[in-house]
Amino acid sequence: MRMILPIVIAAPYVIALFLAIAGAFVALIGAIGGFADLLRIGGVVSGFGALAFFVILLSPWSNLADILVRGGSANNGQERGK
C-alpha cells in the first residue's frame, strides 16, 4: 500500500516523457515516409510532452527529487527522527 503514493506522484512525469518520446517517433516516421501532416503532429506532441515534463519538474510543487533521494520510502523522514 505504501508504494502506491510514489507511483501516483511520478505518473505525470511518466506521461509527459511518454508523450515526448512517442511524438518524436511519430515525427521521425513522418519525416522518413514523407508525410508532412504526420511530421507536424508528431512534432507538436513531442514538444508538448517535453514542455509539460519540464514545467512539472521545475514547478514549486515538484517533489520528484524527494522521491528519488528517499528511494520511495514514505516513512523515511519518520525513521530518521527516532
KOLGU-4560 file (N, C-alpha, C; in nm, 3 decimals, padded with zeros to 5 digits):
<recs>
<n_xx: 00.081 n_yy: -00.119 n_zz: 00.000 ca_xx: 00.000 ca_yy: 00.000 ca_zz: 00.000 c_xx: 00.086 c_yy: 00.127 c_zz: 00.000 mol: A seq: 1 type: MET>
<n_xx: 00.204 n_yy: 00.122 n_zz: 00.062 ca_xx: 00.292 ca_yy: 00.238 ca_zz: 00.067 c_xx: 00.350 c_yy: 00.273 c_zz: -00.069 mol: A seq: 2 type: ARG>
<n_xx: 00.359 n_yy: 00.177 n_zz: -00.158 ca_xx: 00.423 ca_yy: 00.202 ca_zz: -00.287 c_xx: 00.328 c_yy: 00.270 c_zz: -00.387 mol: A seq: 3 type: MET>
<n_xx: 00.202 n_yy: 00.287 n_zz: -00.353 ca_xx: 00.109 ca_yy: 00.350 ca_zz: -00.446 c_xx: 00.136 c_yy: 00.500 c_zz: -00.455 mol: A seq: 4 type: ILE>
<n_xx: 00.166 n_yy: 00.565 n_zz: -00.346 ca_xx: 00.188 ca_yy: 00.710 ca_zz: -00.346 c_xx: 00.303 c_yy: 00.753 c_zz: -00.437 mol: A seq: 5 type: LEU>
<n_xx: 00.421 n_yy: 00.690 n_zz: -00.432 ca_xx: 00.526 ca_yy: 00.732 ca_zz: -00.526 c_xx: 00.488 c_yy: 00.709 c_zz: -00.671 mol: A seq: 6 type: PRO>
<n_xx: 00.409 n_yy: 00.606 n_zz: -00.697 ca_xx: 00.366 ca_yy: 00.580 ca_zz: -00.835 c_xx: 00.271 c_yy: 00.690 c_zz: -00.881 mol: A seq: 7 type: ILE>
<n_xx: 00.180 n_yy: 00.731 n_zz: -00.795 ca_xx: 00.086 ca_yy: 00.837 ca_zz: -00.829 c_xx: 00.159 c_yy: 00.970 c_zz: -00.846 mol: A seq: 8 type: VAL>
<n_xx: 00.258 n_yy: 00.996 n_zz: -00.762 ca_xx: 00.333 ca_yy: 01.120 ca_zz: -00.774 c_xx: 00.419 c_yy: 01.122 c_zz: -00.901 mol: A seq: 9 type: ILE>
<n_xx: 00.471 n_yy: 01.008 n_zz: -00.941 ca_xx: 00.557 ca_yy: 01.001 ca_zz: -01.059 c_xx: 00.478 c_yy: 00.990 c_zz: -01.189 mol: A seq: 10 type: ALA>
<n_xx: 00.348 n_yy: 00.967 n_zz: -01.182 ca_xx: 00.267 ca_yy: 00.947 ca_zz: -01.303 c_xx: 00.272 c_yy: 01.065 c_zz: -01.400 mol: A seq: 11 type: ALA>
<n_xx: 00.262 n_yy: 01.190 n_zz: -01.357 ca_xx: 00.268 ca_yy: 01.300 ca_zz: -01.456 c_xx: 00.402 c_yy: 01.305 c_zz: -01.530 mol: A seq: 12 type: PRO>
<n_xx: 00.510 n_yy: 01.272 n_zz: -01.461 ca_xx: 00.641 ca_yy: 01.270 ca_zz: -01.527 c_xx: 00.646 c_yy: 01.161 c_zz: -01.633 mol: A seq: 13 type: TYR>
<n_xx: 00.593 n_yy: 01.045 n_zz: -01.599 ca_xx: 00.595 ca_yy: 00.932 ca_zz: -01.692 c_xx: 00.509 c_yy: 00.962 c_zz: -01.814 mol: A seq: 14 type: VAL>
<n_xx: 00.392 n_yy: 01.019 n_zz: -01.793 ca_xx: 00.303 ca_yy: 01.052 ca_zz: -01.904 c_xx: 00.366 c_yy: 01.157 c_zz: -01.995 mol: A seq: 15 type: ILE>
<n_xx: 00.426 n_yy: 01.259 n_zz: -01.937 ca_xx: 00.489 ca_yy: 01.364 ca_zz: -02.017 c_xx: 00.607 c_yy: 01.309 c_zz: -02.096 mol: A seq: 16 type: ALA>
<n_xx: 00.688 n_yy: 01.225 n_zz: -02.035 ca_xx: 00.801 ca_yy: 01.165 ca_zz: -02.108 c_xx: 00.753 c_yy: 01.072 c_zz: -02.219 mol: A seq: 17 type: LEU>
<n_xx: 00.645 n_yy: 00.998 n_zz: -02.193 ca_xx: 00.589 ca_yy: 00.911 ca_zz: -02.296 c_xx: 00.542 c_yy: 00.995 c_zz: -02.415 mol: A seq: 18 type: PHE>
<n_xx: 00.473 n_yy: 01.106 n_zz: -02.388 ca_xx: 00.429 ca_yy: 01.192 ca_zz: -02.497 c_xx: 00.548 c_yy: 01.246 c_zz: -02.578 mol: A seq: 19 type: LEU>
<n_xx: 00.652 n_yy: 01.287 n_zz: -02.509 ca_xx: 00.769 ca_yy: 01.342 ca_zz: -02.577 c_xx: 00.837 c_yy: 01.237 c_zz: -02.665 mol: A seq: 20 type: ALA>
<n_xx: 00.855 n_yy: 01.117 n_zz: -02.612 ca_xx: 00.924 ca_yy: 01.012 ca_zz: -02.689 c_xx: 00.836 c_yy: 00.958 c_zz: -02.801 mol: A seq: 21 type: ILE>
<n_xx: 00.708 n_yy: 00.934 n_zz: -02.772 ca_xx: 00.618 ca_yy: 00.882 ca_zz: -02.876 c_xx: 00.601 c_yy: 00.985 c_zz: -02.987 mol: A seq: 22 type: ALA>
<n_xx: 00.589 n_yy: 01.113 n_zz: -02.951 ca_xx: 00.578 ca_yy: 01.217 ca_zz: -03.053 c_xx: 00.702 c_yy: 01.226 c_zz: -03.139 mol: A seq: 23 type: GLY>
<n_xx: 00.817 n_yy: 01.206 n_zz: -03.080 ca_xx: 00.941 ca_yy: 01.208 ca_zz: -03.158 c_xx: 00.946 c_yy: 01.093 c_zz: -03.257 mol: A seq: 24 type: ALA>
<n_xx: 00.899 n_yy: 00.976 n_zz: -03.215 ca_xx: 00.895 ca_yy: 00.862 ca_zz: -03.309 c_xx: 00.794 c_yy: 00.884 c_zz: -03.420 mol: A seq: 25 type: PHE>
<n_xx: 00.680 n_yy: 00.943 n_zz: -03.389 ca_xx: 00.581 ca_yy: 00.973 ca_zz: -03.492 c_xx: 00.637 c_yy: 01.075 c_zz: -03.590 mol: A seq: 26 type: VAL>
<n_xx: 00.706 n_yy: 01.176 n_zz: -03.540 ca_xx: 00.768 ca_yy: 01.275 ca_zz: -03.628 c_xx: 00.877 c_yy: 01.212 c_zz: -03.714 mol: A seq: 27 type: ALA>
<n_xx: 00.951 n_yy: 01.121 n_zz: -03.657 ca_xx: 01.055 ca_yy: 01.051 ca_zz: -03.734 c_xx: 00.995 c_yy: 00.968 c_zz: -03.846 mol: A seq: 28 type: LEU>
<n_xx: 00.888 n_yy: 00.897 n_zz: -03.815 ca_xx: 00.821 ca_yy: 00.816 ca_zz: -03.918 c_xx: 00.764 c_yy: 00.908 c_zz: -04.025 mol: A seq: 29 type: ILE>
<n_xx: 00.707 n_yy: 01.021 n_zz: -03.984 ca_xx: 00.655 ca_yy: 01.116 ca_zz: -04.082 c_xx: 00.764 c_yy: 01.174 c_zz: -04.170 mol: A seq: 30 type: GLY>
<n_xx: 00.880 n_yy: 01.199 n_zz: -04.112 ca_xx: 00.991 ca_yy: 01.255 ca_zz: -04.189 c_xx: 01.048 c_yy: 01.152 c_zz: -04.287 mol: A seq: 31 type: ALA>
<n_xx: 01.061 n_yy: 01.028 n_zz: -04.241 ca_xx: 01.115 ca_yy: 00.924 ca_zz: -04.328 c_xx: 01.018 c_yy: 00.890 c_zz: -04.440 mol: A seq: 32 type: ILE>
<n_xx: 00.889 n_yy: 00.884 n_zz: -04.406 ca_xx: 00.788 ca_yy: 00.848 ca_zz: -04.505 c_xx: 00.743 c_yy: 00.962 c_zz: -04.594 mol: A seq: 33 type: GLY>
<n_xx: 00.780 n_yy: 01.084 n_zz: -04.560 ca_xx: 00.741 ca_yy: 01.197 ca_zz: -04.642 c_xx: 00.600 c_yy: 01.245 c_zz: -04.614 mol: A seq: 34 type: GLY>
<n_xx: 00.548 n_yy: 01.215 n_zz: -04.496 ca_xx: 00.414 ca_yy: 01.258 ca_zz: -04.458 c_xx: 00.424 c_yy: 01.386 c_zz: -04.375 mol: A seq: 35 type: PHE>
<n_xx: 00.390 n_yy: 01.497 n_zz: -04.438 ca_xx: 00.407 ca_yy: 01.627 ca_zz: -04.372 c_xx: 00.313 c_yy: 01.641 c_zz: -04.252 mol: A seq: 36 type: ALA>
<n_xx: 00.191 n_yy: 01.590 n_zz: -04.265 ca_xx: 00.096 ca_yy: 01.602 ca_zz: -04.154 c_xx: 00.141 c_yy: 01.520 c_zz: -04.034 mol: A seq: 37 type: ASP>
<n_xx: 00.192 n_yy: 01.400 n_zz: -04.059 ca_xx: 00.240 ca_yy: 01.314 ca_zz: -03.951 c_xx: 00.363 c_yy: 01.378 c_zz: -03.884 mol: A seq: 38 type: LEU>
<n_xx: 00.448 n_yy: 01.438 n_zz: -03.963 ca_xx: 00.566 ca_yy: 01.507 ca_zz: -03.909 c_xx: 00.524 c_yy: 01.623 c_zz: -03.820 mol: A seq: 39 type: LEU>
<n_xx: 00.426 n_yy: 01.700 n_zz: -03.865 ca_xx: 00.380 ca_yy: 01.816 ca_zz: -03.788 c_xx: 00.312 c_yy: 01.773 c_zz: -03.658 mol: A seq: 40 type: ARG>
<n_xx: 00.224 n_yy: 01.673 n_zz: -03.666 ca_xx: 00.154 ca_yy: 01.625 ca_zz: -03.546 c_xx: 00.253 c_yy: 01.566 c_zz: -03.447 mol: A seq: 41 type: ILE>
<n_xx: 00.347 n_yy: 01.486 n_zz: -03.495 ca_xx: 00.448 ca_yy: 01.429 ca_zz: -03.407 c_xx: 00.534 c_yy: 01.535 c_zz: -03.341 mol: A seq: 42 type: GLY>
<n_xx: 00.567 n_yy: 01.640 n_zz: -03.414 ca_xx: 00.646 ca_yy: 01.749 ca_zz: -03.357 c_xx: 00.571 c_yy: 01.824 c_zz: -03.249 mol: A seq: 43 type: GLY>
<n_xx: 00.442 n_yy: 01.845 n_zz: -03.272 ca_xx: 00.361 ca_yy: 01.916 ca_zz: -03.173 c_xx: 00.346 c_yy: 01.832 c_zz: -03.046 mol: A seq: 44 type: VAL>
<n_xx: 00.318 n_yy: 01.704 n_zz: -03.063 ca_xx: 00.301 ca_yy: 01.615 ca_zz: -02.946 c_xx: 00.433 c_yy: 01.603 c_zz: -02.870 mol: A seq: 45 type: VAL>
<n_xx: 00.543 n_yy: 01.591 n_zz: -02.942 ca_xx: 00.673 ca_yy: 01.581 ca_zz: -02.878 c_xx: 00.707 c_yy: 01.709 c_zz: -02.803 mol: A seq: 46 type: SER>
<n_xx: 00.683 n_yy: 01.822 n_zz: -02.863 ca_xx: 00.709 ca_yy: 01.949 ca_zz: -02.796 c_xx: 00.621 c_yy: 01.969 c_zz: -02.674 mol: A seq: 47 type: GLY>
<n_xx: 00.494 n_yy: 01.932 n_zz: -02.684 ca_xx: 00.404 ca_yy: 01.944 ca_zz: -02.570 c_xx: 00.448 c_yy: 01.853 c_zz: -02.456 mol: A seq: 48 type: PHE>
<n_xx: 00.490 n_yy: 01.731 n_zz: -02.488 ca_xx: 00.537 ca_yy: 01.639 ca_zz: -02.384 c_xx: 00.662 c_yy: 01.689 c_zz: -02.315 mol: A seq: 49 type: GLY>
<n_xx: 00.757 n_yy: 01.740 n_zz: -02.393 ca_xx: 00.880 ca_yy: 01.793 ca_zz: -02.335 c_xx: 00.853 c_yy: 01.916 c_zz: -02.250 mol: A seq: 50 type: ALA>
<n_xx: 00.768 n_yy: 02.005 n_zz: -02.301 ca_xx: 00.733 ca_yy: 02.125 ca_zz: -02.224 c_xx: 00.661 c_yy: 02.088 c_zz: -02.094 mol: A seq: 51 type: LEU>
<n_xx: 00.568 n_yy: 01.995 n_zz: -02.103 ca_xx: 00.495 ca_yy: 01.952 ca_zz: -01.983 c_xx: 00.589 c_yy: 01.890 c_zz: -01.881 mol: A seq: 52 type: ALA>
<n_xx: 00.685 n_yy: 01.809 n_zz: -01.927 ca_xx: 00.779 ca_yy: 01.746 ca_zz: -01.834 c_xx: 00.858 c_yy: 01.851 c_zz: -01.757 mol: A seq: 53 type: PHE>
<n_xx: 00.911 n_yy: 01.950 n_zz: -01.827 ca_xx: 00.994 ca_yy: 02.049 ca_zz: -01.760 c_xx: 00.912 c_yy: 02.147 c_zz: -01.677 mol: A seq: 54 type: PHE>
<n_xx: 00.789 n_yy: 02.173 n_zz: -01.717 ca_xx: 00.703 ca_yy: 02.257 ca_zz: -01.634 c_xx: 00.672 c_yy: 02.186 c_zz: -01.503 mol: A seq: 55 type: VAL>
<n_xx: 00.641 n_yy: 02.056 n_zz: -01.512 ca_xx: 00.613 ca_yy: 01.979 ca_zz: -01.391 c_xx: 00.740 c_yy: 01.967 c_zz: -01.305 mol: A seq: 56 type: ILE>
<n_xx: 00.853 n_yy: 01.943 n_zz: -01.369 ca_xx: 00.979 ca_yy: 01.926 ca_zz: -01.296 c_xx: 01.021 c_yy: 02.054 c_zz: -01.225 mol: A seq: 57 type: LEU>
<n_xx: 01.003 n_yy: 02.168 n_zz: -01.288 ca_xx: 01.051 ca_yy: 02.293 ca_zz: -01.231 c_xx: 00.945 c_yy: 02.368 c_zz: -01.151 mol: A seq: 58 type: LEU>
<n_xx: 00.827 n_yy: 02.311 n_zz: -01.138 ca_xx: 00.722 ca_yy: 02.377 ca_zz: -01.061 c_xx: 00.755 c_yy: 02.371 c_zz: -00.912 mol: A seq: 59 type: SER>
<n_xx: 00.700 n_yy: 02.463 n_zz: -00.835 ca_xx: 00.729 ca_yy: 02.462 ca_zz: -00.690 c_xx: 00.672 c_yy: 02.340 c_zz: -00.618 mol: A seq: 60 type: PRO>
<n_xx: 00.572 n_yy: 02.275 n_zz: -00.679 ca_xx: 00.511 ca_yy: 02.158 ca_zz: -00.616 c_xx: 00.579 c_yy: 02.029 c_zz: -00.657 mol: A seq: 61 type: TRP>
<n_xx: 00.686 n_yy: 02.037 n_zz: -00.733 ca_xx: 00.757 ca_yy: 01.918 ca_zz: -00.779 c_xx: 00.830 c_yy: 01.853 c_zz: -00.663 mol: A seq: 62 type: SER>
<n_xx: 00.810 n_yy: 01.727 n_zz: -00.645 ca_xx: 00.880 ca_yy: 01.654 ca_zz: -00.541 c_xx: 00.942 c_yy: 01.525 c_zz: -00.595 mol: A seq: 63 type: ASN>
<n_xx: 00.979 n_yy: 01.528 n_zz: -00.723 ca_xx: 01.045 ca_yy: 01.413 ca_zz: -00.782 c_xx: 01.181 c_yy: 01.390 c_zz: -00.717 mol: A seq: 64 type: LEU>
<n_xx: 01.252 n_yy: 01.498 n_zz: -00.684 ca_xx: 01.383 ca_yy: 01.483 ca_zz: -00.620 c_xx: 01.370 c_yy: 01.416 c_zz: -00.484 mol: A seq: 65 type: ALA>
<n_xx: 01.265 n_yy: 01.450 n_zz: -00.410 ca_xx: 01.243 ca_yy: 01.385 ca_zz: -00.281 c_xx: 01.220 c_yy: 01.236 c_zz: -00.297 mol: A seq: 66 type: ASP>
<n_xx: 01.144 n_yy: 01.200 n_zz: -00.397 ca_xx: 01.115 ca_yy: 01.058 ca_zz: -00.421 c_xx: 01.243 c_yy: 00.984 c_zz: -00.457 mol: A seq: 67 type: ILE>
<n_xx: 01.326 n_yy: 01.045 n_zz: -00.543 ca_xx: 01.449 ca_yy: 00.979 ca_zz: -00.585 c_xx: 01.550 c_yy: 00.969 c_zz: -00.471 mol: A seq: 68 type: LEU>
<n_xx: 01.559 n_yy: 01.072 n_zz: -00.389 ca_xx: 01.655 ca_yy: 01.072 ca_zz: -00.278 c_xx: 01.612 c_yy: 00.974 c_zz: -00.170 mol: A seq: 69 type: VAL>
<n_xx: 01.484 n_yy: 00.975 n_zz: -00.136 ca_xx: 01.434 ca_yy: 00.887 ca_zz: -00.031 c_xx: 01.419 c_yy: 00.744 c_zz: -00.078 mol: A seq: 70 type: ARG>
<n_xx: 01.420 n_yy: 00.722 n_zz: -00.205 ca_xx: 01.402 ca_yy: 00.587 ca_zz: -00.256 c_xx: 01.258 c_yy: 00.540 c_zz: -00.249 mol: A seq: 71 type: GLY>
<n_xx: 01.165 n_yy: 00.633 n_zz: -00.243 ca_xx: 01.024 ca_yy: 00.598 ca_zz: -00.243 c_xx: 00.969 c_yy: 00.560 c_zz: -00.108 mol: A seq: 72 type: GLY>
<n_xx: 01.048 n_yy: 00.568 n_zz: -00.003 ca_xx: 01.001 ca_yy: 00.529 ca_zz: 00.129 c_xx: 00.917 c_yy: 00.641 c_zz: 00.189 mol: A seq: 73 type: SER>
<n_xx: 00.793 n_yy: 00.609 n_zz: 00.223 ca_xx: 00.702 ca_yy: 00.710 ca_zz: 00.277 c_xx: 00.735 c_yy: 00.743 c_zz: 00.422 mol: A seq: 74 type: ALA>
<n_xx: 00.798 n_yy: 00.652 n_zz: 00.494 ca_xx: 00.827 ca_yy: 00.672 ca_zz: 00.635 c_xx: 00.974 c_yy: 00.703 c_zz: 00.661 mol: A seq: 75 type: ASN>
<n_xx: 01.047 n_yy: 00.738 n_zz: 00.560 ca_xx: 01.190 ca_yy: 00.761 ca_zz: 00.576 c_xx: 01.218 c_yy: 00.877 c_zz: 00.670 mol: A seq: 76 type: ASN>
<n_xx: 01.143 n_yy: 00.987 n_zz: 00.659 ca_xx: 01.164 ca_yy: 01.101 ca_zz: 00.747 c_xx: 01.128 c_yy: 01.069 c_zz: 00.891 mol: A seq: 77 type: GLY>
<n_xx: 01.028 n_yy: 00.986 n_zz: 00.913 ca_xx: 00.988 ca_yy: 00.949 ca_zz: 01.047 c_xx: 01.092 c_yy: 00.854 c_zz: 01.111 mol: A seq: 78 type: GLN>
<n_xx: 01.151 n_yy: 00.770 n_zz: 01.029 ca_xx: 01.251 ca_yy: 00.677 ca_zz: 01.082 c_xx: 01.377 c_yy: 00.751 c_zz: 01.125 mol: A seq: 79 type: GLU>
<n_xx: 01.413 n_yy: 00.858 n_zz: 01.053 ca_xx: 01.533 ca_yy: 00.934 ca_zz: 01.089 c_xx: 01.513 c_yy: 01.012 c_zz: 01.218 mol: A seq: 80 type: ARG>
<n_xx: 01.389 n_yy: 01.051 n_zz: 01.246 ca_xx: 01.361 ca_yy: 01.129 ca_zz: 01.365 c_xx: 01.365 c_yy: 01.049 c_zz: 01.494 mol: A seq: 81 type: GLY>
<n_xx: 01.360 n_yy: 00.918 n_zz: 01.484 ca_xx: 01.360 ca_yy: 00.833 ca_zz: 01.605 c_xx: 01.497 c_yy: 00.816 c_zz: 01.664 mol: A seq: 82 type: LYS>
</recs>
